[in-house]
Amino acid sequence: MVVERELTRRGYDAVYEGNRYFLIDGRSYLLQGCTLPMGGVPMQRTVLKPM
């Protein structure tokens, strides 16, 4: 998963647990995504909410 790779690249201990849940540095997070229009082109934004 792209998010897991990016977090690992930035030095976090990240594991995708499935069903939009991540374990990052021992804490559980829920992945939420939204699509925003930017200059007429859709851009996807990823938000990790702590559980």
Backbone torsions as a table, in degrees:
resi	resn	phi	psi	omega
1	MET	NA	140.4	-174.6
2	VAL	-63.8	-41.2	-178.4
3	VAL	-63.3	-44.1	179.7
4	GLU	-61.2	-44.4	178.8
5	ARG	-62.1	-43.2	-179.0
6	GLU	-66.2	-42.0	178.3
7	LEU	-64.1	-41.6	178.2
8	THR	-64.5	-40.7	178.2
9	ARG	-61.2	-33.8	-180.0
10	ARG	-83.2	0.6	174.4
11	GLY	100.2	5.8	178.1
12	TYR	-86.7	151.5	172.5
13	ASP	-90.5	94.8	-172.4
14	ALA	-117.5	135.1	178.2
15	VAL	-135.7	128.4	175.0
16	TYR	-82.7	121.2	-177.2
17	GLU	-94.5	-7.6	-179.4
18	GLY	101.0	161.4	177.8
19	ASN	53.2	39.5	177.0
20	ARG	71.1	15.2	178.5
21	TYR	-104.6	137.9	177.6
22	PHE	-122.3	148.8	170.2
23	LEU	-111.8	112.2	-176.0
24	ILE	-122.3	116.5	-178.6
25	ASP	50.2	40.1	175.7
26	GLY	84.7	0.4	179.3
27	ARG	-114.6	146.1	-177.2
28	SER	-90.7	136.2	179.3
29	TYR	-133.7	148.8	175.4
30	LEU	-106.5	129.7	179.4
31	LEU	-83.0	125.8	174.7
32	GLN	-125.7	133.2	179.7
33	GLY	-121.2	148.9	174.6
34	CYS	-143.6	152.3	180.0
35	THR	-108.4	126.4	-178.5
36	LEU	-118.8	138.7	175.0
37	PRO	-77.7	126.6	178.1
38	MET	-124.8	101.6	-179.8
39	GLY	63.3	33.8	179.6
40	GLY	85.8	-4.0	179.7
41	VAL	-111.9	126.4	179.8
42	PRO	-68.9	137.2	178.5
43	MET	-126.4	130.7	179.7
44	GLN	-92.4	133.9	179.0
45	ARG	-115.9	136.1	-178.5
46	THR	-108.5	130.3	179.5
47	VAL	-124.7	130.7	176.2
48	LEU	-106.9	115.7	-178.9
49	LYS	-99.0	127.5	177.2
50	PRO	-65.8	144.4	179.1
51	MET	-103.7	NA	NA
